[in-house]
Amino acid sequence: MQTFDLTTLPPGASLRSVSAAPTTIAGRNALRVELTESVSAGKYGVDYVDMPTFVILPAEFENGTISVDVLARLNGHAPDIARGFSGIAYRIVGAGDCFECVYLRPLNGRPLNPPPPRDKRAVQYFAYPDWRFERLREEYPDGRYEAGADIADDSWISLAIHVEGLKLSVEVDGKEVLSLDQAKAAPVRGRVGLFVDIGTVAFFSRLRITGSEVRQNSN
C-alpha cells in the first residue's frame, strides 16, 4: 500500500488547471483543491466539465484500489450547474491526454432530497476524452455509468474505487454504489489524480493506493 496523507502537496505532484494548498477543515488536515480563476472563467466543455482538471500525484496505477476521504462544497461563485464535483482520476497519461475518473456530486446526495433524476446522479464515471458524462447519458439512457448515494456537501465522504481491467466498482462510505463490467477506456498504466470541477472547492485527505508503484516519496 502507498499512502498520501495530503497534509501538504506531495513532492513530485503537478497541477493541471487547479490550485492546491494545505489547510485544516472540519478538524482534519487536508489538501484544498479548486479550479484556477482563469479556468473557471473559461468555456463550458473546453476548459471545464469532465476535463483534465486535477492534482496529478507521483503514483502510477493500472489495477487495484484507490481510496480517499473528500469533503466538498460550492465556492462563492458557483454556476447553477455546480454540484460539488470532486473525486479520483486514474490511469492519467501524460498531462491528462487520457484518463478515467469517478467523481461525486454531493449536492445530488439522497439526504438532500434532490428532484429526480438528480437523486440517481450522485456518483459519476467517465473516460476522457471520448466518454464524458453527456455522451454516456445520451448513449446509455439507463444511467448505468452513474448512481445515487447517501452523501451531502460539507461532510467527509469516504470514496473507494476498485479497478481490474475493464471492471470497476465504487464504494461510498463502505457501501458499493456502482459496478461496471465494461468501463470505457482500455486499461493502461498512468498517474492518479485529485479531481475537481466547476464551482467546487474540495478537500482531500488520507489517500491510499494498492496495486501501484510510486515514483517519488509519498507524503
C-alpha positions as CSV (number, residue, x, y, z in Angstrom):
1,M,0.0,0.0,0.0
2,Q,1.1,3.5,-0.8
3,T,-0.2,6.4,1.3
4,F,-0.6,10.2,0.7
5,D,-1.8,11.9,3.9
6,L,-2.3,15.1,1.9
7,T,-1.3,17.4,4.7
8,T,0.9,19.1,2.1
9,L,1.2,19.0,-1.7
10,P,3.3,15.8,-2.2
11,P,6.8,16.2,-3.7
12,G,6.6,15.4,-7.4
13,A,2.9,16.3,-7.7
14,S,1.8,18.6,-10.5
15,L,-1.2,20.8,-11.1
16,R,-3.5,20.8,-14.1
17,S,-5.9,23.7,-14.2
18,V,-6.2,23.7,-10.4
19,S,-4.7,25.3,-7.3
20,A,-3.8,23.3,-4.3
21,A,-2.8,24.3,-0.7
22,P,-2.7,22.6,2.7
23,T,-5.4,23.6,5.2
24,T,-7.5,22.4,8.1
25,I,-11.1,21.7,7.7
26,A,-13.7,20.0,9.9
27,G,-10.9,19.1,12.4
28,R,-8.7,17.5,9.8
29,N,-5.6,18.5,7.9
30,A,-6.3,18.2,4.2
31,L,-5.3,19.5,0.7
32,R,-7.6,22.2,-0.6
33,V,-8.2,21.9,-4.4
34,E,-10.1,24.3,-6.7
35,L,-10.1,25.3,-10.4
36,T,-7.9,28.3,-11.2
37,E,-9.7,31.6,-11.8
38,S,-8.8,31.6,-15.5
39,V,-10.2,28.1,-16.0
40,S,-13.4,28.9,-14.1
41,A,-13.9,31.9,-16.3
42,G,-13.4,29.8,-19.4
43,K,-15.7,27.9,-21.7
44,Y,-18.1,25.0,-20.8
45,G,-16.9,21.8,-22.3
46,V,-13.5,23.3,-23.3
47,D,-11.9,24.4,-20.0
48,Y,-14.1,22.6,-17.5
49,V,-16.8,19.9,-17.2
50,D,-15.2,16.4,-17.4
51,M,-11.8,17.9,-18.4
52,P,-8.3,17.2,-17.1
53,T,-8.7,19.4,-14.0
54,F,-6.8,17.8,-11.2
55,V,-3.7,17.4,-9.0
56,I,-1.5,14.7,-10.5
57,L,0.1,12.7,-7.8
58,P,3.5,11.0,-8.2
59,A,2.0,7.5,-8.2
60,E,1.5,5.0,-11.1
61,F,-1.6,2.8,-11.2
62,E,-3.3,0.4,-13.5
63,N,-5.3,-2.1,-11.4
64,G,-6.0,-2.2,-7.7
65,T,-7.8,0.0,-5.2
66,I,-7.7,3.8,-4.6
67,S,-9.4,5.3,-1.6
68,V,-9.6,8.9,-0.3
69,D,-11.7,11.0,2.0
70,V,-13.2,14.1,0.4
71,L,-15.2,17.0,1.7
72,A,-16.7,19.3,-1.0
73,R,-18.7,22.5,-1.0
74,L,-19.7,25.2,-3.5
75,N,-17.3,28.1,-3.8
76,G,-18.6,31.7,-3.7
77,H,-19.1,32.0,-7.4
78,A,-20.5,28.6,-8.4
79,P,-22.8,28.5,-11.5
80,D,-26.2,26.8,-11.4
81,I,-24.8,23.6,-12.8
82,A,-22.4,23.1,-9.9
83,R,-23.0,20.1,-7.6
84,G,-19.7,19.9,-5.6
85,F,-17.9,17.8,-8.2
86,S,-14.9,16.0,-6.6
87,G,-13.2,12.6,-6.9
88,I,-10.5,10.4,-8.2
89,A,-8.9,10.4,-11.6
90,Y,-6.8,7.4,-12.5
91,R,-4.7,6.0,-15.4
92,I,-3.8,9.5,-16.3
93,V,-1.5,9.5,-19.3
94,G,0.8,12.5,-19.9
95,A,-0.6,15.7,-18.5
96,G,-4.1,14.4,-19.0
97,D,-4.2,13.3,-22.6
98,C,-6.4,10.5,-21.5
99,F,-7.7,9.2,-18.1
100,E,-10.6,7.7,-16.3
101,C,-12.4,9.3,-13.4
102,V,-15.0,8.7,-10.7
103,Y,-16.4,11.8,-9.1
104,L,-19.1,12.7,-6.6
105,R,-21.9,15.2,-6.8
106,P,-22.6,15.7,-3.1
107,L,-25.4,18.2,-3.7
108,N,-27.2,15.3,-5.5
109,G,-27.0,13.1,-2.4
110,R,-30.2,11.5,-1.3
111,P,-30.2,13.1,2.2
112,L,-30.7,16.5,0.5
113,N,-33.8,15.3,-1.4
114,P,-32.8,16.4,-4.9
115,P,-35.5,16.2,-7.5
116,P,-35.5,13.2,-9.9
117,P,-33.4,12.3,-11.8
118,R,-30.7,14.1,-9.7
119,D,-31.3,11.6,-6.9
120,K,-29.7,8.9,-9.1
121,R,-26.7,11.1,-10.1
122,A,-24.5,11.5,-7.0
123,V,-21.7,9.3,-8.4
124,Q,-20.3,9.6,-12.0
125,Y,-17.8,7.6,-14.0
126,F,-16.4,9.0,-17.2
127,A,-13.4,8.4,-19.5
128,Y,-11.6,11.3,-21.2
129,P,-11.6,12.4,-23.9
130,D,-14.2,10.3,-25.7
131,W,-16.7,9.3,-23.0
132,R,-17.7,12.3,-20.9
133,F,-20.9,12.3,-18.9
134,E,-23.1,13.9,-21.6
135,R,-22.3,11.3,-24.1
136,L,-22.7,8.5,-21.6
137,R,-26.2,9.8,-20.7
138,E,-27.1,10.1,-24.3
139,E,-26.0,6.6,-25.4
140,Y,-26.9,4.8,-22.2
141,P,-30.2,6.3,-21.0
142,D,-30.5,3.6,-18.4
143,G,-27.9,5.6,-16.4
144,R,-25.5,2.7,-15.9
145,Y,-22.5,4.9,-15.5
146,E,-23.8,6.9,-12.5
147,A,-25.6,6.2,-9.3
148,G,-27.3,7.6,-6.3
149,A,-25.6,7.8,-2.9
150,D,-26.3,8.8,0.7
151,I,-23.9,11.8,0.7
152,A,-24.1,15.6,1.2
153,D,-21.9,18.6,0.8
154,D,-19.7,19.9,3.7
155,S,-19.3,16.4,5.1
156,W,-16.4,14.0,4.9
157,I,-17.1,11.2,2.5
158,S,-15.0,8.0,2.0
159,L,-14.7,7.2,-1.7
160,A,-13.0,4.0,-2.9
161,I,-12.7,2.6,-6.4
162,H,-11.7,-1.0,-7.2
163,V,-10.3,-1.4,-10.7
164,E,-9.4,-4.6,-12.6
165,G,-9.1,-4.3,-16.4
166,L,-12.4,-3.0,-17.7
167,K,-14.2,-3.8,-14.4
168,L,-14.9,-1.1,-11.8
169,S,-16.7,-1.0,-8.6
170,V,-17.2,2.2,-6.5
171,E,-17.8,2.3,-2.7
172,V,-19.1,5.3,-0.8
173,D,-18.7,5.2,3.0
174,G,-18.1,1.4,2.7
175,K,-21.2,0.7,0.6
176,E,-21.0,-0.3,-3.1
177,V,-23.0,2.1,-5.1
178,L,-21.8,1.5,-8.7
179,S,-20.5,-1.6,-10.5
180,L,-19.3,-1.8,-14.1
181,D,-18.2,-4.7,-16.2
182,Q,-17.3,-2.6,-19.2
183,A,-15.6,0.7,-18.4
184,K,-14.9,3.0,-21.4
185,A,-11.1,3.0,-21.7
186,A,-8.5,0.4,-22.4
187,P,-6.5,-0.4,-19.3
188,V,-3.2,1.5,-19.2
189,R,-0.7,2.4,-16.5
190,G,-0.9,6.0,-15.6
191,R,-0.9,8.5,-12.8
192,V,-3.5,9.1,-10.0
193,G,-5.2,12.5,-9.6
194,L,-7.4,14.5,-7.3
195,F,-10.2,15.8,-9.5
196,V,-12.4,18.9,-9.1
197,D,-14.7,20.7,-11.4
198,I,-16.6,24.0,-11.8
199,G,-17.9,25.8,-8.8
200,T,-16.3,23.5,-6.3
201,V,-13.8,23.7,-3.6
202,A,-12.8,20.2,-2.4
203,F,-10.7,19.0,0.5
204,F,-8.8,15.7,0.2
205,S,-7.3,13.6,3.0
206,R,-5.8,10.1,3.5
207,L,-5.4,8.8,0.0
208,R,-4.4,5.1,-0.1
209,I,-3.4,3.1,-3.2
210,T,-2.8,-0.6,-3.7
211,G,-1.6,-2.4,-6.8
212,S,0.6,0.6,-7.8
213,E,4.1,2.0,-7.9
214,V,5.1,5.4,-6.5
215,R,7.9,7.0,-8.4
216,Q,8.8,9.5,-5.7
217,N,8.4,9.7,-2.0
218,S,4.9,9.9,-0.8
219,N,3.8,12.3,2.0
